[in-house]
């Protein structure tokens, strides 16, 4: 059971890894966003700077032209090349015929230029940066890059360190809670509440309270098992022994004989039920609790014992058996299953009861009249049957069509594999004990 639980837990993702991945992806996203903003801002600052410079040069030339006319000095020839479209343009500039700020890739050179109306009122005036003249910001860009890289690396490291701290701060209390959960089974020492956070302290307090409650429940269960094992069995043996003595005394009263028979039958029932409940209360079943039981013989024996009840209630049954099923299990388990299924069927059946043992499946079906009353007999008896099947890993299927009640138990394993499985389970139980 512990291995199955561990396997189911392993199917779920780790909270610690989920936090690490989430924070790591968040850090990466912030890092990408940071550099994207820096890159876009840098590009825009360069464009704004070049645009402003060209606007300044174009405005100065326009003012000079208004004063000096065609004798006005052209923009600095060390930085710019000026064109008047009426005097001819390079081939690559001829495609630009509207005022504005432009960028053109000429070979490997990224050319920035501005087109304005010529101050004479005829044509357009082109102001073009000379080769590499618009790269005057490269020195500042390198410094800005170095500064931004330093800030980005430091910020990223700080975020990673904070993420590691945050993850540890969350995972450490969870690890401690997980460790204390492993101490929950009875027999382990009580643990202390030593978490530094109020939320995890409440969880630890609840775990500690539950552990103490479980220990009390376990103690009461052990005491009940011990008392049942000795005191109840002793009382049953006394009653059964007294019944045997009374049977040996001369008594011709039919009422007395009937009472003694009922006492004897009740003692047998109490003995079987006590053994069954004690075995159900055990954590594991040892090999000495298991018997090799032939289900067909048990079924016929119990039906013979109930023959008087069948005749008294004027109910018949149809028995069909096509397989002699050998089961390694406590005999009391199988007897309780058969008795409960048969008694419930007898109490509420309105017709013939069908009992089938086919392959590995035992089926009991009985019709009933839903108009007469609720089928209340299928209650505690079936719960006991379900608990036994759950303990032995047998499959039980109960259906109620409204007019017929159908109980089916699939013992699931072939006789040989069933024996091997039960022996292995008993051996594992002894090793854990």
Order of alpha helices (4+ residues) and beta strands (2+ residues): alpha-alpha-beta-beta-beta-beta-alpha-alpha-alpha-alpha-beta-alpha-alpha-beta-beta-alpha-beta-beta-alpha-beta-beta-alpha
